[in-house]
Amino acid sequence: MKIILRQDHAKLGSTGDIVDVKDGFARNYIIPRKIGYEATDGNMRTLEEEKKQRSLRDDKDATRARKLGTELEKTSVTLKMKVGEDEKLFGTVTTQMIAEALAEKGFTVDKRVISTEEPIKALGIYSADIKLHPTVETKVKVWVVRE
């Protein structure tokens, strides 16, 4: 039986793929769990329309991410931290701290899309990478200063 996948599946394929599976597997596992649906003529037309809509949505998301990326590149964040001897921090600057500092400036960025090359454990100027979209990545300057 031919099945159109509605979501990514590790062994079968990705969303929108048409795969050939055994009838029982399709009826008892894939269709009830809404992983996919039968590849009829009507469903094939629906698949094409869904692909068009997904493409439009991805384009819109990418342009929004590019706009946000250009604004973020002009931004720098200052984090005040307690320090001990040799200008070393008590703890580490986390991506959560960077996300909160960006939120104070009016940017909504999830902490999971922020990364640093190495853990920030001393005073100084660092760069944090922000992956806004699979095709859009930007950098933000992070200033770590004494409290």
Long-range contacts (C-beta under 8 A, 24 or more apart in sequence): 1-26, 1-27, 1-38, 2-38, 2-39, 3-30, 3-31, 3-36, 3-37, 3-38, 3-39, 4-36, 4-37, 4-38, 4-39, 4-43, 4-44, 4-47, 5-35, 5-36, 6-34, 6-35, 6-36, 6-37, 7-34, 7-35, 7-36, 9-35, 9-36, 12-36, 16-47, 16-50, 16-51, 16-54, 61-133, 62-133, 62-135, 62-136, 65-132, 65-133, 65-135, 65-136, 66-133, 66-136, 68-107, 68-132, 68-138, 69-130, 69-132, 69-136, 69-137, 69-138, 70-138, 71-107, 72-102, 72-107, 72-109, 72-130, 72-132, 72-138, 72-140, 73-138, 73-139, 73-140, 75-102, 75-105, 75-107, 75-140, 75-141, 76-140, 76-141, 76-142, 76-143, 77-101, 77-102, 77-105, 77-128, 77-140, 77-141, 77-142, 77-143, 78-143, 78-145, 79-142, 79-143, 79-144, 79-145, 80-145, 80-146, 80-147, 81-123, 81-144, 81-145, 81-146, 81-147, 82-147, 83-123, 83-146, 83-147, 87-122, 87-123, 88-121, 88-122, 89-120, 89-121, 89-122, 89-123, 89-144, 92-119, 92-120, 92-121, 93-119, 93-120, 93-121, 93-126, 93-142, 93-144, 95-128, 98-128, 98-140, 98-142, 102-140, 116-142, 120-144
